[in-house]
Amino acid sequence: MVDVLLGLQWGDEGKGKIADYLTPGYDIVSRFQGGPNAGHSLEFNGEKHVLNTLPSGIFHPGITNLIGNGVVIDPVKLVAEIGRVEAAGADVLSSLLISRKAHLILPTHRLLDEAHENAKGQSRIGSTLRGIGPAYRDKTGRNGLRIGDMDAPDFEKRYKEICEGHLQLIEFLGLGGFDLDALHAEFFASIEKLRPYRRVNSEYWLNDQIVAGKKILAEGAQGSMLDVDFGTYPYVTSSNTISGGACIGLGIAPRHISKVSGIFKAYCTRVGSGPFPTELRDATGEALREKGREFGATTGRPRRCGWIDLVALKYAIMLSGVTELIMMKSDVLSGMESIHAGTGYRLNGNESSEVPFGICEEGLEPVYKTFRGWDEDITRVTDFTALPSALQQYIAFVESELGLPLKVISVGPSREQTIIR
């Protein structure tokens, strides 16, 4: 049995906290796409931990954590992350499996990312500059290196050939000022440090676990509205972030997926460039940013903030066959006089309840429904019935609009600040 956990907005919905919270109910937690551009934040025992590539079950003893074939791995970043997690007490060596088919991010992928972004000028998409896009381009261009290639006798030769091709383009794009020898040395040192970790034919291994009756949580990264096919293209990530991506990124059949849980914030955020119909470019948006600590866990970049967008949420739910909802950061809305929810779009005088092909066009305006706010501090509330009536009404409306039950409500960043309905 495989349950899928997805973000339904533009990322940063709180997938790390929920995956960590749900992990005790599973045998295996697996990442199925993305790379070190993820920033899954977990808080417990008064400490915050940020995971970039490792699955969010890594701190739970007895749980197996799998990095699937759909993930792109930067050995340098992964080794550093493992070091941080092990220093915090996790036994990564015994609990981590890495798919042999997962592609590697080379140092020149990171340089290409920077060179391409610089060349775009004002049209840049807001890349994290971690080499994810170039690595996926090499994957689809049949020019990549994979984890399993670490054991090939010609691994270093193939690595150098790929880097040479990258360097020609980097030079053409005018990027300089880097120490290539140091980057090569760092890469190969990290490759050696990864050798003790178990590398598996993950598609066979995972399907064997399904046959054995193991419970598996497939953890997505980024958000549904950043899906390379169905997101706000071209301001998207380089992988499929919807539930179908779990099948491709893990090598499992759709019939094995049991439940799809969709996570969203009680409001909405976005990092980098791209359309954001309900964005607030005013004091209210700034208040959401400060109170919600809306700064990238991986990059530190300030997130753009706005009201919840129910049109985009319905779209993401439809694409992934979501079966239940999880709402995060309800506590951030406490103290607001009124709260708004986007229920439609208006473009060229026409109103629509669908995400348009031309969502990137100028002039798209949201249609709002307004709710009264609440003043109560809800960060210590443990029962749904104890929540302010105004919040309960807001939740009831969201459930009605989205047509799904809201099973989990987060009222703070720690594991304990979670209400299960």
N, C-alpha and C positions, 0 to 999 in steps of 0.2 A: 504494500500500500504506500502510495506517495501522495503527500499533501504539499501544495505549492503555496508559498508566501510571497506576495507581490506588492510593490508600491504602485499606487493608482494615479499619482500625480507626476511631478517633474523631479522625482527623487527626494531624498532627505525626509521621508515620511516617518522614519523611526523603525525601519525593518530590523535593525540590529537588536534593539531592546526587545521587540516582540519575539524574534527568533530565539534569543537567549532565554526569554521567559517560557516559551513553549517547549524548549529542548528536552526537559525531563520526561515528556510524553513520547519521545522518539528514541530510536536506536542509532540513527544516522542523520547528520545534517550535511547537506551538500550545496555548494555554490555552483550555479549552472551557466553564468555568463558574466561579462564585464571583466574588470581587472582592478589594479590598485587605484583606480579613480573612485572606487567605493569608499565610503567613510561610515561604517556601521558602528554607532556609539552604544556602549553598554555601561550601565552604572550599577554597582552593587558594593556592599560593605564600605560605602562612602567614597569609592574610587571610580573614576571614569576610564574606560578603555576604548580605543578606537581600532577597529579592524578594517583592513583594506582588501586583503585577498583571502584570509583565513575565514572559514565559515563561523557563524556566531555561536556554535555549540562548543567551541574550543575550550571554554573554561569549566565544562561539566565533566567530571571523571566518569569513565565508562562509556562515553559517547564517541562514536567514530565520526570523524569529519573528513569529507571528501571535496577536493577541488576538482570539478568536472572538466570534461574535454572542451566545453564551450567558453571556459575562462582563458584569458591571456595573462601570462605570469611574467613579471619582472623579477628575475632571481635576486637582484640586489635588494629590491624593496621587500620581497618575501623573507629573505634571511634576516633583514633588520626587524621586520614585524615579528617573526618567530622569536627573536631575541627579546623583544619587549614583553611578549606574552609569556615566555618561559620565566622571565624575571619576576612576573606577577604571579607565578606559581602553577601555571598550566604545564601539563606533560604533553607537549606537542609531538614528540617523537613517537610515542606509543599510540596516539589517537589520530594522526593525520595520514591520509592517503592522497596521492596526487595522480591524476589521470595522465597516462603516457601520451595521450592525444592532445593535451592542452598545449597551446602554442606559447612560445617564448617571446618576450619583449626584449629586443636587443638595445644596447646604448644608442645606436644610430636611429632606432625608431623614435626615441625621445627627442633626438636632435631634429629629425624630420618633422615631428609634431610642432616643435617650436618654429622651424623654418617656414612651414606651411602657414601657421597662424600669423606670423609676422608679415608674410607676403599678402595676406588678405586685408590688412589694414582695418578700415572701418567695417568691413564685412565679416570680421572674425566671428566664430561661433561660440567662443568662450571655452575652448578646450582646456582640460586640466594639465596639458603638456606632459603627460605621463607615457606617451607612446602607444596608447591603446588603439587609436584610429589607424596609424601606420601598420601596427601589428596585424590588425584584422584585414587590412588591405593586402598584406603579403599572404595571409591565410587564404583569402578568396582568390588571390592571384597565383596560388600554388607555388609560392616562393618562400614559405616560412620554415622555421625550425620548431620542433616540438620537444616536450619533456623527454619522450622516448628516444630522441636523437642524441641525448647526452651520452649514451652508451655506444654510439656508432664510432668506428675507427676514424672516419673522416669528418667528425663533428667540427673540429677547429677549422678545417679547410672550407667546409660549407659555410661556416659562420663568417669567415673572412670574405668569401665571394659575395655573400649577401650584403655585408657592410660596404664593400667597394661600390656596389650598385647604388646604395643609399648615399654614399659620400659624393658621387657625381651630381645627384640631385640637390643635396645640401649645399654644395659649392655653387650650383646654378642659382639657387634661391638666395645666396649671399649671406648665409649664416657662418660666423666664425667665432673665434675666442674660446674654443674648447680643447681639452687635452685628451686626444683620442687614445693614446697609450694608457693613460690612467683609467679611462673608461673600460678599455679592453681588460686590463688587469683586474679591475673590480668585478667585472662580469664573470670571469673565469674563476676567481676566488669564491664567488657566491655559488657558482655551479658545483664546486667541490663541497661546499658546506651543505648543499641540498642532497648529496648522494646518500647519506644515511637514512633519509626519509623514504617511506615505501611508495614506489611508483607502480601503478597497476593498470591493467586493461580494464578501465573503469566500467565500460558498458557491460562486459561479462560479469564483473564483480557485483555491480549494482543489481543486475537482473537475477543473479544467484541469491542476493539478499531478499529480493521481492518474493522469489519462490519459497525461501525459508521463512517467510512471514514477518520479516523485519519492518518496522515502521520508519519511514523516511520523510524528512522535511527538506524540500527543495527551496533554497533561499535565493531570491532574486536580488539584483543590484540595480541601481539607478531607478527609473520610474517608467510606468507604461507610456506616458506622453513623450518619452525620449526614445521609444522604440524606433529602430532604423527604418521600418516600413510604415508604421502607423502613427508615429509621433509627429511633432511639428517640424517636419523636414524643411530645410537641411539642418535645423538647430536641434540635432538629436545625437544620441550616442551611436556606437558602431555595431551594436548587437541587438538581438530580439529580446526585449524585456518583458513581453507578455507570457502567458502560461505556456503557449506553444514552444517558446524558447527552452523550457525545461526539458521537453522531449528531445530536442536537438542537442542541447548542452549537456545532457546526461546519458543519452542513448537508451531511452525508455519509450515504450509504446504509450499512446494516449490513453488506452484502456486501463493503465495502471494508476492514473491520477484519480484520486478519490475526492479531495476537497481543495478548493482554491480560496484562500483567504486574501482579501484585498485591504491594504493599509492606506489610510489617508489622514491628513491633518484636519483639524477642525477649521482651519483656514487654509491658505495655500502659499507655497514659496517656489521660487525658481532661481537657479544659479546660472550666470552667464547670459548670453544673448538669446534672442528668440521671443516669439509672441507670448503674452501673458495677459489675457483679456481682463482679468479681475485685479490686476496690479494696482496697488495704492502708492502713488508717488507723493505722499503727504505725511503729516505728523502721525496719522493713524498707522501707516505702513512702517514708519520708523519705530513707533511704540511696539508693534508686533515683533519687529526685528530685535529690539533690545530685550523685551520681556521673554521672548522665545529663544533667545541666544542663537539667533539665526545667522550663524557664521559657519562656513564649511568645516567639517571635522577633519578633512584631509588637506584642504587648501587654505582655510582661514578666510576665504572670500565672503563678503557680506551677501546674504541672500535677498533677492527681491521678494517682497511680501504683498499679499492681497487677500481678498475674501475667497471663500470656498467656491469652486466652479463645478456645479452639479452637471452641467452639460458634458464637460470633459470626463467627469467621474462615470457617468452613464456609459460613455463611449468605451472607457477602459474596462468597465465591468462586462460589457458586451463582448469585447475582443477576447477576454480571458475566461469567460464562463465563471465568473466569481460566484461563490456560494455563500460567503459570509463576509461581514465588514468589521474592520477594526479602526477606531478613531483615536488619533493621537493628539496630544497637546491641548486638550480641552481647557486646561487650567490657564493657558495663555490668554484666553478670551475673558477671563474674570476681570471685572472692573470697567468693562466697556459699556457705555450707555446704550448703544444699539449695535446689532450685528447684521451683516448682510450676506445673502447667499445668491450666487449667480444662477439663474434658472433658464436663461436663453441668451442668444446673441442677436444683435441687430446690425445688419450690413446693407448699405445702400437702400435704406428704408424698409428692408424686409427683415422680419423676425424669424429665427430658426431655433429649433431645439437640437440641432445636429452640429457636430464639429465640421466646419466646411473645409473643402480642399484648399481654399485660399485663406486659411487662418492667419497666414503671415502678411496678408494685405492690410494696408492702412485703412482706418475707419471702422474697424470691428468694435462694437460697443456691447458691454454686458447688460442684461436685463436682470434687475435685482428684486428679491423679496426681503423685507426688513423684519427683524425680530428684536424684542427688547433684551437688553443685556442683564447681567447679574453682578453683584458686588462680592459675593461670598468667596472665601478662599476654599478651593475644593481639593487641595493637594493632600489632605489627610482623609478624605472621604473613601470609604471602602465598600459602600453599598449603593446601588443605583438609586434607590428610593430616597437616599439622603442628599442627592444632588439638587441644586436649586431648580425650582419649577420651570424657570425660563430656559435653563439648559435642557431639561427633559423635553420641553416643547420643541426646541431646536433639533434635538436628536430624533424626535418622532417625525418631524417634517423631513429630515434627511432620509430616514428609513422609508418613508412613504414615497418620496421622489425617486429613490434608487431601487425600491422594490426588493430590498434584502434586509435581513436582520442585522443589527449592530451588536455583535457578540462581546466585543472587548472595548473598554473605554480607558484610555491612559490619562491620568491626572498629574503626572510628574515623570521625571526621567528615570527613576530607580525601579527595580523589579517590583518592589512592594506597592508602588503607586499605580496599581492596575486593577480595574474593576471588571470582573467576569460576570456576564449576564446569563 
